[in-house]
């Protein structure tokens, strides 16, 4: 994430679990972006808005790291970063 995500993004550093929670710049709606990511970049994530009871969090996402290999994670982050950069 540090290497590929654009400026203005931040994320949690997990000490366990299955997911990293990430924030992207506010102008990027991750609920809309996920469709383009799947279709164009063949990568996906869980839009974070579903985890906010007040409907906020439109610029957040959950990234799973429990199944893919390190190489697959790096490639997925590259693709996801490109999609975010295009929206900026």
C-alpha positions as MATLAB code, in Angstrom:
seq = 'XXXXXXXXXXXXXXXXXXXXXXXXXXXXXXXXXXXXXXXXXXXXXXXXXXXXXXXXXXXXXXXXXXXXXXXXXXXXXXXXXXXXXXXX';
ca = [
       0.000    0.000    0.000;
       2.791    2.402    0.878;
       4.472    1.771   -2.446;
       1.475    1.972   -4.781;
      -1.464    3.837   -3.222;
      -1.688    7.542   -4.076;
      -1.179   10.352   -1.609;
      -4.197   10.979    0.599;
      -4.825    7.305    1.345;
      -4.434    5.712    4.754;
      -5.030    2.268    6.220;
      -4.929    0.233    9.374;
      -1.986   -1.931   10.318;
      -3.486   -5.235   11.415;
      -2.148   -7.235   14.329;
      -4.381  -10.137   13.360;
      -7.596  -10.852   11.552;
      -8.341  -11.050    7.854;
      -8.716   -7.485    6.600;
      -7.023   -4.127    6.304;
      -9.399   -1.161    6.455;
      -8.406    1.645    4.070;
      -9.478    5.214    3.341;
      -9.011    6.840   -0.053;
      -9.484   10.527   -0.915;
     -13.070   11.635   -0.284;
     -13.871   12.302   -3.937;
     -13.522    8.545   -4.669;
     -16.712    6.585   -4.022;
     -15.566    3.030   -3.345;
     -19.066    1.592   -3.708;
     -19.119    2.815   -7.326;
     -15.449    2.073   -8.013;
     -15.720   -1.614   -7.096;
     -17.650   -2.400  -10.301;
     -14.957   -0.841  -12.475;
     -12.245   -2.634  -10.492;
     -13.837   -6.011  -11.127;
     -14.566   -5.392  -14.804;
     -11.448   -3.509  -15.903;
      -8.777   -4.526  -13.390;
      -9.932   -7.998  -12.274;
      -9.510   -7.078   -8.600;
     -12.063   -6.507   -5.871;
     -12.547   -5.403   -2.271;
     -15.429   -4.895    0.140;
     -16.770   -1.307    0.010;
     -16.498    0.071    3.534;
     -19.729    2.075    3.584;
     -21.610   -1.035    4.722;
     -19.742   -0.849    8.038;
     -20.928    2.681    8.875;
     -24.383    2.797   10.485;
     -24.848    6.435    9.441;
     -24.187    5.775    5.737;
     -20.857    7.582    5.693;
     -17.619    5.882    4.722;
     -18.170    6.186    0.976;
     -14.397    6.473    0.548;
     -13.455    3.360    2.521;
     -12.722   -0.284    1.735;
     -11.815   -3.564    3.374;
      -8.934   -5.466    1.812;
      -8.613   -9.180    2.531;
      -5.120  -10.570    3.005;
      -5.900  -14.062    4.313;
      -6.059  -16.055    1.069;
      -3.896  -14.599   -1.736;
      -0.141  -15.085   -1.950;
       2.198  -12.138   -1.389;
       2.725  -11.854   -5.154;
      -1.037  -11.823   -5.753;
      -1.496   -9.206   -3.029;
       1.144   -6.969   -4.604;
      -0.400   -7.306   -8.065;
      -3.884   -6.632   -6.683;
      -2.708   -3.527   -4.836;
      -1.028   -2.243   -8.022;
      -4.270   -2.674   -9.955;
      -6.394   -1.144   -7.222;
      -4.006    1.811   -6.914;
      -4.254    2.436  -10.659;
      -8.051    2.469  -10.477;
      -7.971    4.952   -7.571;
      -5.483    7.193   -9.381;
      -7.729    7.294  -12.447;
     -10.599    8.577  -10.285;
      -8.437   11.369   -8.921;
];
